[in-house]
Amino acid sequence: MEGIKISFKCSDLSYQILTEQEGIIPAPYLARAKWVQLETMDAMADGDIKDYITEAHSIIAKKLTKKLQKEIGFVSA
């Protein structure tokens, strides 16, 4: 999986903490919006990556209209 990078949005606090860790940088072009990028696949444990991506989905979904949130199944009807 050479060259594959993982990026995700995170909370302000997580952004500060994660960007201080080895192998995690502010995501190019998206750092202003609090996205981080894993430089290597071993920068974070798989379970932690899954948790952060789940949280990223929630952060982004909360900014959608109620109608779109229902369409993607984020909120119940």
Order of alpha helices (4+ residues) and beta strands (2+ residues): beta-alpha-beta-beta-alpha-alpha
